[in-house]
């Protein structure tokens, strides 16, 4: 599918998903060719916050895309631990 078709599919998935589902899964637009999608997903897993939907275009040699829903549990997210002082 084209990038715009994939983007519409992702937007529909996000609109139809619960907040909980959105916290445990990433819906990614990925290149349709297996070798390119494997590279894209590996790079995305290492630094999800540095990717936007259009990033997939840099990995695709034929401008054909598909959607993939992937659990977030294996990703290297950078979560900061925040200490909060509660006033007495």
KOLDRENNU-306946 format. One record per residue (C-alpha): z, x, y. Coordinates in steps of 0.1 Angstrom, whole numbers, padded with zeros to 4 digits, always signed. Layout:
N
ZXY;...
# end
This chain:
88
+0000+0000+0000;-0004+0011+0036;+0026+0024+0056;+0027-0009+0076;+0027-0030+0044;+0056-0008+0030;+0075-0011+0063;+0072-0049+0062;+0085-0049+0026;+0114-0027+0036;+0123-0050+0065;+0122-0080+0042;+0144-0062+0017;+0169-0053+0044;+0169-0088+0058;+0175-0103+0024;+0202-0079+0013;+0239-0082+0019;+0258-0057+0040;+0274-0044+0007;+0240-0038-0009;+0229-0019+0023;+0259+0005+0019;+0253+0014-0017;+0215+0017-0017;+0187+0032+0004;+0154+0014+0005;+0129+0042+0010;+0092+0042+0018;+0078+0070-0003;+0044+0085-0011;+0027+0068-0040;+0018+0100-0057;+0046+0111-0081;+0047+0148-0071;+0048+0139-0034;+0075+0112-0039;+0097+0136-0059;+0096+0161-0031;+0102+0135-0005;+0132+0120-0023;+0147+0155-0030;+0145+0164+0007;+0158+0131+0018;+0188+0134-0005;+0197+0167+0011;+0197+0153+0047;+0192+0116+0049;+0202+0114+0086;+0173+0136+0096;+0146+0112+0081;+0131+0082+0097;+0107+0057+0080;+0077+0076+0094;+0088+0109+0078;+0071+0098+0045;+0038+0102+0062;+0043+0140+0063;+0046+0141+0025;+0016+0119+0017;-0019+0133+0011;-0035+0099+0007;-0016+0076+0031;-0007+0053+0002;+0030+0044-0001;+0055+0024-0022;+0091+0012-0019;+0119+0027-0039;+0155+0015-0038;+0179+0044-0046;+0217+0044-0050;+0235+0064-0022;+0261+0078-0046;+0241+0110-0053;+0232+0118-0017;+0246+0145+0005;+0258+0123+0033;+0279+0139+0060;+0309+0117+0064;+0335+0129+0088;+0371+0123+0081;+0387+0109+0112;+0425+0110+0118;+0437+0082+0140;+0471+0083+0156;+0486+0048+0159;+0509+0043+0188;+0544+0031+0181;
# end
